[in-house]
Amino acid sequence: MDKTYVEHDIDRYFDGIDYLVFAIMLVVSALIGVYFAWFAKVKQNTTSEYLMGGKTMGIFPISMSLIASYISGISILGMPAEIYTYGTQFWMIITSEGLVSITMALAYLPVFYKLQITTSYEGGLKAVVWTDTVQTVVMVGALVVVMIMGTMNAGGFTEVWKKNKDGGRIDFFNFDWDPTIRHSFWTVSIGNYFAWLASCSINQAMVQRCLAMPTLAKAHVTVGILVIGIMGLVSMCCYMGLLIYAAYHKCDPVTRGAIVKSDQLLPYYVMHITSSLPGLPGLFVSGVFSAALSSMSTGLNSMTGVIFEDLIKPYVKTPLSEAKASFLMKVIVVIIGTICVALVFLVEKMGALIQASGSLGAITAGPLLGMFSLGMFFPFANPLGALVGGIVSGSLITWISIGTQLQMAKGLIRFPQKPISVEGCSANWITEYLSLTLHPDSTPKPLEPPFILYRLSYMYYTAVGCSTAILVGIIVSYLSGRNKHKIHKDLLSPVVHRFLKEEQIEENNVNIAENIKLNNL
């Protein structure tokens, strides 16, 4: 039966059952960590066990952990709001994900796997992986339940699609090449290719989990499962946006004042459709928290590995025992987690979740992807080229990202949104709304377009950062005397092996992974 919501007063809030469901999820997640820390047969008292899971992890839990690392609470809350506000063009990010998996499997992952280094810049992983698995199941379960109930309330999929098409939301193939368009087919497919390539191919969390697989072939299988899972979850989140519009197409909750920001649409919608079923709001909130916790646990574990291996271990005069090193990494996790919680109060002041997270993420993702690619694909690149390229790239993207956010805060950059309606809202509210909108205090002056780089689609930030790092790195390498030393083939991507000359290759049969381990002792 078609059910359109026009009155926005929620008649119920979290009750005892909802809190119980939510608490169970948190307790289960905590118990997994306690088990692997204190009761598992093989405890994580060594850095190998803590960061790599002893290289005995199975395909299923690693795949689930990879999926959980990509789909965060930002994705679950932000994607539906994105579709509701700007239409379905964003959904086409899934077109680039298959190509990214191929690039990762053929060009990047073999290098890291041969080197077998703990960090991609040079977790308990088991606890994190199995916690991610449980949280992924909860997350998917919550989305499926809400999708089914929402589709039934809207009158079926056909009705959902019709309302969104009539409301101008269905827009998959805008082939305009203008890079200042926030979302077109090209910005979301090309832009997301570079963004996701950075997230998968050189991201510490992703690389660490792939290296936990016993063989490279199994690592490739996990990447394939990751792509399928991500495409499915992204589609589920985007479909939620269609459901929300089908429910509120006659009375927009944001305009109505029922909520403050569009990122609050999904929780608000869930409280409506699950009002008669105790426990379901708790399941949904558990799903959102699961997405957030899985991403955070993965990041904390990986960041701990980077800090310990690259910033602490090389400068400790007396080598730490494995047990002490493992304990130190657990302390680092607590410190980083505390900092992350404190930063929440800063993030909540920013704009739309998807754009804010994409813009800030590109500040590091673009330069890092460029630096790693420079080293893996260009044998003549030298350290100075990589350093200067990374600095220039990071500075450029930081300037563009922060400058754009400031321009948006001043109202100088606005993005065209899809039409909304308030015709179904209460008569009293419509009268008040019209009295305010038909008699503005002043006539707004036409705005001059901001600097063109501030108008660049945020989807291109990672691509620009990567390209800048590579280009500047190549130029500086040539000007400063390019690298003339022989290079071990394992340090380069298999893609460029066929182009190497014999005089460029280091004829050393010693396993380079062993050399790296010896140098770190």
Secondary structure as the mmCIF struct_conf table of DSSP 4:
data_model
#
loop_
_struct_conf.conf_type_id
_struct_conf.id
_struct_conf.beg_label_comp_id
_struct_conf.beg_label_asym_id
_struct_conf.beg_label_seq_id
_struct_conf.end_label_comp_id
_struct_conf.end_label_asym_id
_struct_conf.end_label_seq_id
HELX_RH_AL_P HELX_RH_AL_P1 GLY A 16 VAL A 34
HELX_RH_PI_P HELX_RH_PI_P1 TYR A 35 PHE A 39
BEND BEND1 LYS A 41 VAL A 42
BEND BEND2 THR A 46 THR A 46
HELX_RH_AL_P HELX_RH_AL_P2 THR A 47 MET A 52
HELX_RH_3T_P HELX_RH_3T_P1 GLY A 53 LYS A 55
HELX_RH_AL_P HELX_RH_AL_P3 ILE A 59 TYR A 70
BEND BEND3 ILE A 71 ILE A 71
HELX_RH_AL_P HELX_RH_AL_P4 GLY A 73 TYR A 86
HELX_RH_3T_P HELX_RH_3T_P2 THR A 88 SER A 96
HELX_RH_AL_P HELX_RH_AL_P5 GLU A 97 THR A 103
HELX_RH_PI_P HELX_RH_PI_P2 MET A 104 TYR A 108
HELX_RH_AL_P HELX_RH_AL_P6 LEU A 109 LEU A 115
TURN_TY1_P TURN_TY1_P1 GLN A 116 GLN A 116
BEND BEND4 THR A 118 SER A 120
HELX_RH_AL_P HELX_RH_AL_P7 LEU A 125 ALA A 154
TURN_TY1_P TURN_TY1_P2 GLY A 155 GLY A 155
BEND BEND5 GLY A 156 GLY A 156
HELX_RH_AL_P HELX_RH_AL_P8 PHE A 157 ASP A 166
TURN_TY1_P TURN_TY1_P3 GLY A 167 GLY A 168
TURN_TY1_P TURN_TY1_P4 PRO A 179 THR A 180
BEND BEND6 ILE A 181 HIS A 183
HELX_RH_AL_P HELX_RH_AL_P9 PHE A 185 SER A 201
BEND BEND7 ILE A 202 ILE A 202
HELX_RH_AL_P HELX_RH_AL_P10 GLN A 204 LEU A 211
TURN_TY1_P TURN_TY1_P5 ALA A 212 ALA A 212
BEND BEND8 MET A 213 THR A 215
HELX_RH_AL_P HELX_RH_AL_P11 LEU A 216 TYR A 248
TURN_TY1_P TURN_TY1_P6 HIS A 249 LYS A 250
BEND BEND9 CYS A 251 CYS A 251
HELX_RH_AL_P HELX_RH_AL_P12 PRO A 253 ARG A 256
TURN_TY1_P TURN_TY1_P7 GLY A 257 GLY A 257
BEND BEND10 ALA A 258 LYS A 261
HELX_RH_3T_P HELX_RH_3T_P3 SER A 262 GLN A 264
HELX_RH_AL_P HELX_RH_AL_P13 LEU A 265 ILE A 273
TURN_TY1_P TURN_TY1_P8 THR A 274 SER A 276
BEND BEND11 LEU A 277 LEU A 277
TURN_TY1_P TURN_TY1_P9 PRO A 278 GLY A 279
HELX_RH_AL_P HELX_RH_AL_P14 LEU A 280 VAL A 306
HELX_RH_PI_P HELX_RH_PI_P3 ILE A 307 ILE A 312
HELX_RH_3T_P HELX_RH_3T_P4 LYS A 313 TYR A 315
BEND BEND12 LYS A 317 THR A 318
HELX_LH_PP_P HELX_LH_PP_P1 PRO A 319 SER A 321
HELX_RH_AL_P HELX_RH_AL_P15 GLU A 322 VAL A 347
TURN_TY1_P TURN_TY1_P10 GLU A 348 LYS A 349
BEND BEND13 MET A 350 GLY A 351
HELX_RH_AL_P HELX_RH_AL_P16 LEU A 353 PHE A 377
TURN_TY1_P TURN_TY1_P11 PRO A 379 PHE A 380
HELX_RH_AL_P HELX_RH_AL_P17 PRO A 383 ALA A 409
TURN_TY1_P TURN_TY1_P12 LYS A 410 GLY A 411
BEND BEND14 LEU A 412 LEU A 412
HELX_LH_PP_P HELX_LH_PP_P2 PRO A 416 PRO A 419
TURN_TY1_P TURN_TY1_P13 GLU A 423 GLY A 424
BEND BEND15 CYS A 425 CYS A 425
HELX_RH_AL_P HELX_RH_AL_P18 ALA A 427 THR A 437
BEND BEND16 LEU A 438 HIS A 439
BEND BEND17 ASP A 441 SER A 442
HELX_LH_PP_P HELX_LH_PP_P3 THR A 443 PRO A 449
HELX_RH_AL_P HELX_RH_AL_P19 ILE A 452 ARG A 455
BEND BEND18 LEU A 456 LEU A 456
HELX_RH_3T_P HELX_RH_3T_P5 TYR A 458 TYR A 460
HELX_RH_AL_P HELX_RH_AL_P20 TYR A 461 LEU A 479
TURN_TY1_P TURN_TY1_P14 SER A 480 SER A 480
BEND BEND19 HIS A 485 HIS A 485
STRN STRN1 ILE A 487 ILE A 487
HELX_RH_3T_P HELX_RH_3T_P6 LYS A 489 LEU A 491
BEND BEND20 LEU A 492 LEU A 492
HELX_RH_3T_P HELX_RH_3T_P7 PRO A 494 PHE A 499
HELX_RH_3T_P HELX_RH_3T_P8 GLU A 502 GLN A 504
STRN STRN2 ILE A 505 ILE A 505
BEND BEND21 VAL A 510 VAL A 510
HELX_RH_AL_P HELX_RH_AL_P21 ILE A 512 ASN A 520
#
